Amino acid sequence: MSTNIKAVRSPMRGMTLIELMIAVVIVALLAAVALPAYQSSVRKGRRAEGFTALAAIQQAQERWRGNHAAYGNLNDPADADTLTGIAASTPNGHYALAIANPSATGYTASATAQAAQTADSSCKLLAVRVSNGNLQYGSGGNAIDWSDPGRCWAK
């Protein structure tokens, strides 16, 4: 009686180096596509901080104007003390705030992107202008464009 013993191979387990490299390439491609979209969403979300700060300036200006002959100026120490809650920058430091040309009939308040928010190329500048009781929104990369408020101020 002869026994014919055949070697039984167990099935291969795990991944080969080629399969592992293909998986790494796929993950890298997905990250390359997703990361810019994620960063864009983060910048867009940070704009809310600028919008909120400009709304606070508007409210403080209207309170100030109710008791004075002109709108207040953040650069004037006498006015800045009374424009309560208004700082030179937003709480997280993403925008620097300024009020320009305050007068009896209007002012321009702006929020300028700071630090990482400067990568928000088309919306580095956010602004609100009040003139003779009319409110206007503007934004832009290097200069404020008052003609297209929907670009950054989408409602």
C-alpha positions, 0 to 999 in steps of 0.5 A, spaced: 500 500 500 502 506 497 500 512 500 501 518 496 501 524 500 500 531 497 502 537 500 496 542 502 497 549 501 494 554 505 490 560 502 495 566 502 493 571 507 494 579 507 496 584 501 502 584 497 506 590 496 503 592 490 496 592 493 498 596 498 501 601 494 495 601 490 491 603 496 495 608 498 495 612 492 487 611 492 487 614 499 492 620 497 488 622 491 482 622 495 485 626 500 488 631 494 481 632 492 477 633 499 482 637 503 482 643 498 474 643 499 474 642 506 479 648 507 474 652 503 468 650 507 472 652 513 474 659 510 467 660 508 465 658 515 469 663 518 466 669 514 460 668 519 465 671 524 466 677 520 459 678 518 457 677 526 462 683 528 459 687 522 452 686 525 455 688 532 458 695 529 451 696 526 447 696 532 453 699 536 453 705 531 445 706 531 445 706 539 451 711 539 447 715 533 441 715 537 444 720 542 449 724 538 449 728 532 454 723 528 456 716 528 462 714 532 469 712 530 473 706 533 479 711 532 477 716 537 478 714 544 471 718 546 467 714 541 470 707 542 469 707 550 461 708 548 461 703 542 460 698 547 462 691 545 466 693 539 474 691 539 479 692 533 478 685 531 474 679 531 474 674 538 478 669 534 482 674 530 480 672 523 478 679 521 481 686 523 475 691 524 475 698 522 470 704 521 471 709 516 468 716 514 463 716 520 459 722 519 452 725 521 449 721 515 453 715 515 459 710 515 463 705 512 465 699 517 470 693 514 472 687 516 479 685 513 481 678 513 487 676 518 492 670 519 489 664 515 483 667 513 487 671 508 487 665 503 479 666 502 482 670 496 475 673 493 472 675 500 478 678 504 474 684 505 467 684 508 464 691 508 458 695 510 456 702 508 451 706 511 449 713 507 443 717 508 439 711 511 441 706 506 445 700 507 449 697 502 454 690 503 460 689 499 466 685 499 472 683 495 479 680 494 483 687 494 478 692 494 471 692 496 466 691 490 459 694 492 456 692 486 456 684 487 454 683 495 451 676 493 459 674 492 460 673 499 454 676 503 450 670 500 443 670 504 
